[in-house]
């Protein structure tokens, strides 16, 4: 069920109504069953596969909690990452082996024949949300091993922590310290419910009104850049920057809003990333739960910056290359992650050569220059994130900067208006008083009614037909 579908609206209204009627452990049971049903609506077999992994992880975590040196720790990591590799990266590795050897044994036809003869199906299906739930379970296991997770939840609490349907499919990646304590006191305040209501409609506006309308404009260009002129290719990069922000932050707003309506606060995932003045700052504002995950569980274990200078650069490049690979089994994502790691290393070297004073305030021209450089880099890295192949990405670059001839998109104004709205939305995120700190006032209720009414009208007139959230594929 997509968050933007009528079936999900009916599902959530039923869940919301029953949720506030039941109490205590019954509420936990009900929410878990609702979350399991939500996942099973996509695939019943994979829902039970997911449930088995959750139960197995809970059992192994109990063993690790009793004995930090337990051999169940490496076993747990192997099972979780092995599960992720099998479903997400198997074909990628197999294709590389085929390219290297040319052997018929590694051909796609041979794999299909083997699966069909042995298991009755000819391909491996990627389970919904596998990347997100794997990272969440692995993070908890590592924290148990480190002694940083002492909540000792029972199976029901742990299952709800992983299965909680608002954040299940595409994050945010929730950490144990952000979730379990909320199960002790579960009484949503009026301000929390009001903010949840606001975030749901804000997320629908971002996703349906902006991102979905951009999809039909820019997707054909990414799929076939050679058919379009240089201006259209460059415009598609800027358009995708608007689309991916509105799509993913829109999903996060929906997830956080639904969570708040159910009495659970989920972490913020975006905070005005397009107003960043460096790539380093960008990654403290963009997909923040993933950024902190890779910092805590990849970058720091590699040594972080507490190593020699060039080893530190190597750590950054490796960390972000792996982060790119996490997004998808493709060389495009690997290159995208590598470019971000490389740019972060260059920025660190630049800061060593031109150190800033502790109390030095950046001048206006430096802020503007930093913003232009950061956003331009993000846009120019977009083809490797969105294009279906390296060839398409390179073609977009060549055609964009050689003023190539071809078809000119006739929807340029949609890209311009969407970019303008995207920057307005980023700017509003820098204003904590708009409107999140004023929910207790009488004006806030009036604002919510007017805001939701306007968004409903826009959805009625401008909804182009639902497209999947971009991060569902990850």
GUMI-491575 format. One record per residue (C-alpha): x, y, z; residue in one letter; chain. Coordinates in Angstrom, 3 decimals, decimal comma, m for minus. Example, Ala and Ser with C-alpha at 12.3 -4.5 7.8 and 13.67 -1.06 7.14 Angstrom:
2
         xx         yy         zz   residuo   cadena
     12,300     m4,500      7,800         A        A
     13,670     m1,060      7,140         S        A
//
This chain:
474
         xx         yy         zz   residuo   cadena
      0,000      0,000      0,000         X        A
      1,368      3,354     m1,033         X        A
      1,008      6,194      1,452         X        A
     m0,702      8,231     m1,273         X        A
     m3,340      5,607     m2,097         X        A
     m6,976      5,444     m1,018         X        A
     m6,443      1,916      0,332         X        A
     m3,768      3,205      2,709         X        A
     m6,023      6,055      3,857         X        A
     m8,728      3,555      4,792         X        A
     m6,133      1,284      6,427         X        A
     m4,706      4,115      8,511         X        A
     m8,099      5,457      9,602         X        A
     m9,018      2,017     10,963         X        A
     m5,615      1,612     12,642         X        A
     m5,761      5,120     14,099         X        A
     m9,241      4,641     15,525         X        A
     m8,549      1,263     17,146         X        A
     m5,058      2,276     18,287         X        A
     m6,335      4,935     20,695         X        A
     m9,017      2,611     22,083         X        A
     m6,769     m0,272     23,165         X        A
     m4,257      0,158     26,005         X        A
     m1,036     m1,311     27,355         X        A
      0,368     m4,447     25,771         X        A
     m2,745     m4,787     23,632         X        A
     m1,763     m1,562     21,842         X        A
      1,667     m3,011     21,091         X        A
      0,115     m6,221     19,794         X        A
     m2,353     m4,344     17,635         X        A
      0,269     m2,017     16,135         X        A
      2,557     m4,938     15,374         X        A
     m0,256     m6,862     13,661         X        A
     m1,194     m3,756     11,678         X        A
      2,438     m3,277     10,632         X        A
      2,745     m6,939      9,649         X        A
     m0,466     m6,652      7,601         X        A
      0,896     m3,520      5,935         X        A
      3,998     m5,423      4,771         X        A
      2,027     m8,573      3,899         X        A
     m0,178     m6,500      1,574         X        A
      2,907     m6,356     m0,659         X        A
      3,982    m10,001     m0,227         X        A
      2,786    m12,583      2,277         X        A
      5,795    m14,931      1,831         X        A
      8,270    m12,087      2,279         X        A
      6,330    m10,849      5,312         X        A
      6,952    m14,187      7,036         X        A
     10,554    m14,191      5,815         X        A
     10,944    m10,749      7,402         X        A
      9,266    m11,902     10,624         X        A
     11,612    m14,889     10,842         X        A
     14,635    m12,582     10,547         X        A
     13,282    m10,308     13,259         X        A
     12,702    m13,228     15,636         X        A
     16,150    m14,655     14,869         X        A
     17,798    m11,268     15,455         X        A
     15,987    m10,874     18,767         X        A
     17,164    m14,290     19,942         X        A
     20,770    m13,611     18,915         X        A
     20,694    m10,164     20,546         X        A
     19,691    m11,807     23,823         X        A
     22,719    m14,070     23,555         X        A
     25,037    m11,145     22,772         X        A
     23,609     m9,074     25,629         X        A
     24,541    m11,829     28,088         X        A
     27,998    m12,323     26,593         X        A
     29,573     m9,518     24,519         X        A
     32,158    m12,024     23,199         X        A
     29,509    m14,436     22,003         X        A
     30,117    m15,981     18,595         X        A
     26,496    m15,083     17,810         X        A
     27,638    m11,522     17,075         X        A
     29,545    m12,341     13,864         X        A
     26,863    m14,901     13,004         X        A
     24,203    m12,191     13,281         X        A
     26,133     m9,810     11,019         X        A
     26,717    m12,574      8,473         X        A
     23,038    m13,530      8,403         X        A
     21,790     m9,955      8,016         X        A
     24,318     m8,845      5,427         X        A
     24,108    m12,239      3,699         X        A
     20,350    m11,809      3,377         X        A
     20,865     m8,317      1,950         X        A
     23,539     m9,529     m0,467         X        A
     21,491    m12,465     m1,723         X        A
     18,451    m10,436     m2,637         X        A
     20,031     m7,137     m3,636         X        A
     23,523     m7,800     m4,967         X        A
     23,540    m11,375     m6,273         X        A
     22,786    m10,477     m9,889         X        A
     25,278     m7,599     m9,822         X        A
     28,107     m9,921     m8,725         X        A
     26,997    m12,622    m11,176         X        A
     27,052    m10,159    m14,079         X        A
     30,581     m9,052    m13,126         X        A
     31,718    m12,682    m13,082         X        A
     30,154    m13,177    m16,512         X        A
     31,939    m10,096    m17,892         X        A
     35,250    m11,259    m16,432         X        A
     35,076    m14,891    m17,522         X        A
     32,653    m14,980    m20,427         X        A
     31,571    m18,373    m19,114         X        A
     28,066    m19,561    m19,970         X        A
     27,849    m20,762    m16,351         X        A
     27,552    m17,131    m15,204         X        A
     25,023    m16,100    m17,852         X        A
     21,615    m14,834    m16,821         X        A
     19,938    m17,626    m18,772         X        A
     21,860    m20,264    m16,803         X        A
     20,793    m18,680    m13,507         X        A
     17,157    m18,545    m14,587         X        A
     17,237    m22,166    m15,671         X        A
     18,787    m23,236    m12,359         X        A
     16,241    m21,354    m10,238         X        A
     13,337    m22,638    m12,322         X        A
     14,476    m26,276    m12,108         X        A
     15,371    m26,212     m8,422         X        A
     12,904    m23,776     m6,831         X        A
     10,091    m23,245     m9,330         X        A
     10,818    m19,543    m10,030         X        A
     13,238    m17,990    m12,502         X        A
     14,498    m14,912    m10,665         X        A
     15,156    m13,429     m7,222         X        A
     12,744    m10,697     m6,162         X        A
     14,026     m7,779     m4,111         X        A
     12,066     m7,654     m0,822         X        A
     10,453     m4,354      0,069         X        A
     12,484     m2,237      2,541         X        A
     15,317     m4,769      2,827         X        A
     18,061     m2,105      2,955         X        A
     16,335     m0,095      5,663         X        A
     15,351     m2,944      7,948         X        A
     18,787     m4,544      7,569         X        A
     20,555     m1,357      8,650         X        A
     18,176     m0,929     11,574         X        A
     18,679     m4,474     12,867         X        A
     22,449     m4,383     12,336         X        A
     22,742     m1,049     14,154         X        A
     20,924     m2,450     17,176         X        A
     23,083     m5,590     17,234         X        A
     26,309     m3,564     17,056         X        A
     25,096     m1,280     19,847         X        A
     24,293     m4,320     22,000         X        A
     27,815     m5,609     21,374         X        A
     29,314     m2,210     22,260         X        A
     27,239     m1,996     25,427         X        A
     25,283      1,000     24,163         X        A
     21,892     m0,712     24,083         X        A
     20,633     m1,917     27,432         X        A
     16,860     m1,638     26,926         X        A
     16,538     m5,438     26,684         X        A
     13,168     m5,318     24,860         X        A
     10,912     m8,327     24,680         X        A
     10,102     m9,910     21,325         X        A
      6,940     m7,839     20,842         X        A
      8,717     m4,535     21,511         X        A
     11,652     m5,426     19,266         X        A
      9,337     m6,598     16,478         X        A
      7,381     m3,341     16,604         X        A
     10,672     m1,393     16,593         X        A
     11,637     m3,002     13,281         X        A
      8,171     m3,439     11,733         X        A
      6,608     m0,046     12,678         X        A
      4,877      0,661      9,376         X        A
      5,225      4,483      9,040         X        A
      9,034      4,225      8,824         X        A
      9,373      0,651      7,574         X        A
      9,613      1,061      3,813         X        A
     12,028      3,982      3,344         X        A
     13,084      5,181      6,756         X        A
     14,021      7,259      8,560         X        A
     16,445      4,708      9,997         X        A
     15,382      4,692     13,645         X        A
     17,847      3,918     16,437         X        A
     16,876      2,110     19,617         X        A
     17,453      5,203     21,764         X        A
     14,894      7,094     19,700         X        A
     12,141      4,496     19,979         X        A
     11,923      2,185     22,996         X        A
     11,572      4,882     25,655         X        A
      8,406      6,114     23,926         X        A
      6,677      2,804     24,576         X        A
      6,775      3,506     28,313         X        A
      4,675      6,682     28,157         X        A
      2,308      6,637     25,206         X        A
      0,044      9,638     25,469         X        A
      0,218     12,029     22,531         X        A
     m0,178     15,705     23,373         X        A
     m2,363     18,011     21,331         X        A
      0,729     19,694     19,866         X        A
      2,085     16,335     18,710         X        A
     m1,185     15,419     16,978         X        A
     m1,450     18,837     15,330         X        A
      2,099     18,627     14,025         X        A
      1,462     15,096     12,737         X        A
     m1,598     16,319     10,847         X        A
      0,447     19,170      9,348         X        A
      3,336     16,905      8,318         X        A
      1,001     14,469      6,546         X        A
     m0,445     17,208      4,341         X        A
      2,981     18,790      3,805         X        A
      4,336     15,406      2,708         X        A
      1,436     14,909      0,294         X        A
      2,098     18,340     m1,198         X        A
      5,783     17,606     m1,721         X        A
      5,254     14,118     m3,108         X        A
      2,088     14,361     m5,203         X        A
      1,958     18,004     m6,268         X        A
      5,677     18,574     m6,920         X        A
      7,616     15,285     m7,243         X        A
      5,014     13,283     m9,172         X        A
      4,414     16,113    m11,638         X        A
      8,150     16,396    m12,283         X        A
      8,490     12,670    m12,899         X        A
      6,762     12,685    m16,275         X        A
      8,910     15,637    m17,401         X        A
     12,403     14,417    m16,510         X        A
     12,180     10,600    m16,600         X        A
     12,095     10,379    m20,426         X        A
     15,266     12,506    m20,583         X        A
     17,167     10,277    m18,155         X        A
     16,017      7,179    m20,023         X        A
     17,041      8,516    m23,443         X        A
     19,319     11,570    m23,126         X        A
     20,533     11,289    m26,740         X        A
     17,083     12,256    m27,994         X        A
     17,113     15,611    m26,164         X        A
     19,179     18,741    m26,552         X        A
     21,764     20,024    m24,091         X        A
     19,400     22,465    m22,381         X        A
     16,860     19,729    m21,698         X        A
     19,529     17,398    m20,300         X        A
     20,860     20,077    m17,959         X        A
     17,331     21,065    m16,935         X        A
     16,572     17,408    m16,127         X        A
     19,474     17,368    m13,643         X        A
     18,093     20,416    m11,843         X        A
     14,599     18,982    m12,057         X        A
     15,715     15,731    m10,473         X        A
     17,296     17,654     m7,594         X        A
     13,875     19,153     m6,903         X        A
     12,124     15,840     m7,401         X        A
     14,345     13,721     m5,146         X        A
     14,137     16,256     m2,312         X        A
     10,353     16,607     m2,526         X        A
      9,871     12,875     m3,003         X        A
     12,106     11,667     m0,180         X        A
     11,546     14,466      2,312         X        A
      7,846     14,187      1,446         X        A
      7,934     10,500      2,388         X        A
      9,770     11,381      5,617         X        A
      7,169     14,026      6,448         X        A
      4,425     11,464      5,904         X        A
      6,240      8,871      8,025         X        A
      6,893     11,337     10,853         X        A
      3,365     12,703     10,640         X        A
      1,748      9,265     10,774         X        A
      4,062      8,329     13,644         X        A
      3,081     11,422     15,623         X        A
     m0,614     10,710     15,079         X        A
      0,053      7,279     16,614         X        A
      2,001      8,818     19,512         X        A
      5,511      7,959     18,275         X        A
      8,091     10,623     17,359         X        A
     10,395      9,618     14,502         X        A
     13,686     11,436     13,818         X        A
     13,930     14,247     11,297         X        A
     15,708     13,230      8,093         X        A
     16,088     16,511      6,186         X        A
     16,878     20,006      7,363         X        A
     17,271     22,539      4,537         X        A
     20,008     20,550      2,741         X        A
     19,946     22,717     m0,397         X        A
     20,975     25,771      1,626         X        A
     24,221     24,068      2,702         X        A
     27,483     25,888      2,067         X        A
     29,657     22,792      1,737         X        A
     29,245     19,136      0,842         X        A
     30,182     18,305      4,429         X        A
     27,315     20,456      5,691         X        A
     25,027     18,936      3,067         X        A
     25,564     15,496      4,606         X        A
     24,594     16,800      8,040         X        A
     21,273     17,932      6,552         X        A
     20,474     15,321      3,852         X        A
     19,169     11,855      4,781         X        A
     20,526     12,506      8,261         X        A
     19,677      9,090      9,686         X        A
     21,683      7,362      6,944         X        A
     24,550      9,853      7,336         X        A
     24,808      9,169     11,074         X        A
     24,535      5,406     10,435         X        A
     27,474      5,312      8,021         X        A
     29,455      7,605     10,311         X        A
     28,898      5,463     13,421         X        A
     29,135      2,004     11,847         X        A
     31,524      2,414      8,894         X        A
     33,535      5,638      9,123         X        A
     34,444      5,525     12,835         X        A
     35,340      1,785     12,841         X        A
     37,698      2,488      9,917         X        A
     39,452      5,036     12,101         X        A
     37,544      8,136     11,084         X        A
     39,773     11,199     11,103         X        A
     41,865      9,896     14,027         X        A
     44,422      8,490     11,598         X        A
     47,026      9,888      9,252         X        A
     45,860     12,592      6,877         X        A
     45,718     10,487      3,724         X        A
     44,287      7,480      5,523         X        A
     41,517      9,829      6,639         X        A
     40,798     10,730      3,003         X        A
     40,784      7,031      2,140         X        A
     38,274      6,383      4,943         X        A
     35,953      9,079      3,594         X        A
     36,087      7,755      0,049         X        A
     35,514      4,140      1,135         X        A
     32,654      5,130      3,453         X        A
     30,733      7,075      0,843         X        A
     31,458      4,608     m1,934         X        A
     29,844      1,934      0,254         X        A
     26,983      4,336      0,985         X        A
     26,484      4,708     m2,757         X        A
     26,556      0,932     m3,198         X        A
     23,921      0,625     m0,450         X        A
     21,559      2,635     m2,653         X        A
     21,660      0,075     m5,427         X        A
     23,564     m2,719     m7,137         X        A
     24,900     m0,620     m9,994         X        A
     28,140      1,072    m11,000         X        A
     26,232      4,351    m11,229         X        A
     25,594      4,371     m7,465         X        A
     29,187      3,348     m6,746         X        A
     30,481      6,278     m8,820         X        A
     27,974      8,642     m7,178         X        A
     29,155      7,650     m3,693         X        A
     32,813      7,834     m4,739         X        A
     32,349     11,390     m6,052         X        A
     30,829     12,527     m2,759         X        A
     33,615     10,887     m0,751         X        A
     36,212     12,472     m3,029         X        A
     34,662     15,936     m2,697         X        A
     34,528     15,604      1,098         X        A
     38,244     14,725      1,064         X        A
     39,034     17,745     m1,112         X        A
     37,090     19,993      1,260         X        A
     39,014     18,622      4,242         X        A
     42,328     19,255      2,482         X        A
     41,212     22,777      1,602         X        A
     40,352     23,440      5,267         X        A
     43,855     22,305      6,279         X        A
     45,465     24,643      3,769         X        A
     43,178     27,584      4,567         X        A
     42,134     27,137      8,211         X        A
     39,321     29,286      9,580         X        A
     39,508     31,207     12,824         X        A
     37,328     29,932     15,655         X        A
     35,321     33,150     15,907         X        A
     35,491     34,056     12,236         X        A
     32,087     34,628     10,720         X        A
     31,835     33,844      7,003         X        A
     31,193     36,845      4,822         X        A
     28,099     37,063      2,675         X        A
     29,981     36,443     m0,563         X        A
     31,532     33,306      0,952         X        A
     28,106     32,020      1,971         X        A
     26,724     32,637     m1,517         X        A
     29,759     31,041     m3,159         X        A
     29,526     28,038     m0,830         X        A
     25,827     27,592     m1,562         X        A
     26,337     27,802     m5,342         X        A
     29,265     25,377     m5,254         X        A
     27,451     22,838     m3,050         X        A
     24,169     22,838     m4,927         X        A
     25,975     22,743     m8,292         X        A
     27,989     19,725     m7,184         X        A
     24,851     17,964     m5,982         X        A
     23,101     18,635     m9,298         X        A
     26,100     17,516    m11,348         X        A
     26,283     14,246     m9,392         X        A
     22,603     13,537    m10,110         X        A
     23,063     11,599    m13,396         X        A
     25,006      8,864    m11,613         X        A
     22,214      8,614     m9,032         X        A
     19,250      8,614    m11,385         X        A
     20,357      7,493    m14,841         X        A
     19,776      3,770    m15,568         X        A
     23,357      3,250    m16,781         X        A
     26,810      4,813    m16,797         X        A
     26,408      5,350    m20,547         X        A
     23,258      7,414    m20,022         X        A
     24,915      9,457    m17,276         X        A
     27,965     10,272    m19,385         X        A
     25,756     11,077    m22,346         X        A
     23,855     13,585    m20,209         X        A
     27,109     15,323    m19,269         X        A
     28,374     15,442    m22,851         X        A
     25,120     16,761    m24,267         X        A
     24,617     19,271    m21,449         X        A
     28,009     20,927    m21,855         X        A
     28,363     20,680    m25,627         X        A
     25,047     22,408    m26,392         X        A
     23,956     19,341    m28,342         X        A
     20,947     19,540    m30,612         X        A
     17,835     17,448    m30,188         X        A
     14,296     17,615    m28,892         X        A
     13,603     20,440    m26,420         X        A
     11,320     19,573    m23,531         X        A
      8,165     21,678    m23,579         X        A
      7,673     21,527    m19,810         X        A
     10,598     23,738    m18,754         X        A
      8,321     25,942    m16,664         X        A
      7,411     22,966    m14,454         X        A
     11,078     22,469    m13,610         X        A
     11,578     26,163    m12,838         X        A
      8,485     26,441    m10,637         X        A
      9,317     23,200     m8,851         X        A
     12,863     24,380     m8,117         X        A
     11,504     27,642     m6,733         X        A
      9,062     25,785     m4,465         X        A
     11,836     23,425     m3,390         X        A
     14,035     26,291     m2,230         X        A
     11,101     27,903     m0,432         X        A
     10,470     24,613      1,383         X        A
     14,169     24,406      2,299         X        A
     14,088     27,969      3,605         X        A
     11,010     27,282      5,743         X        A
     12,852     24,376      7,380         X        A
     15,336     26,896      8,793         X        A
     12,491     28,670     10,603         X        A
     11,676     26,592     13,702         X        A
      8,800     28,905     14,549         X        A
      7,033     28,058     11,270         X        A
      4,797     26,628     12,511         X        A
      6,110     23,827     14,709         X        A
      6,534     25,767     17,965         X        A
      3,072     27,339     17,920         X        A
      0,794     24,304     17,800         X        A
     m0,793     25,060     21,163         X        A
     m2,325     28,351     20,015         X        A
     m5,844     28,782     18,711         X        A
     m4,445     30,182     15,465         X        A
     m2,676     26,903     14,758         X        A
     m5,984     25,043     14,498         X        A
     m7,272     27,587     11,999         X        A
     m3,997     27,370     10,074         X        A
     m4,264     23,575      9,899         X        A
     m7,811     23,709      8,549         X        A
     m6,909     26,249      5,859         X        A
     m3,635     24,481      5,003         X        A
     m5,227     21,037      4,675         X        A
     m8,116     22,484      2,646         X        A
     m5,723     24,125      0,163         X        A
     m3,587     20,983     m0,153         X        A
     m6,696     18,851     m0,720         X        A
     m7,772     21,138     m3,560         X        A
     m4,276     21,013     m5,085         X        A
     m4,279     17,222     m4,825         X        A
     m7,618     17,107     m6,613         X        A
     m6,454     19,297     m9,482         X        A
     m2,765     18,472     m9,793         X        A
     m2,391     14,806     m8,806         X        A
     m0,977     13,189    m11,976         X        A
     m1,457      9,593    m10,842         X        A
      0,671      8,053     m8,144         X        A
      4,279      7,064     m8,754         X        A
      6,350      5,039     m6,336         X        A
      8,551      6,853     m3,860         X        A
     12,109      6,940     m5,219         X        A
     13,619      5,311     m2,136         X        A
     11,229      2,342     m2,272         X        A
     13,672      0,744     m4,735         X        A
     16,449      0,818     m2,144         X        A
//
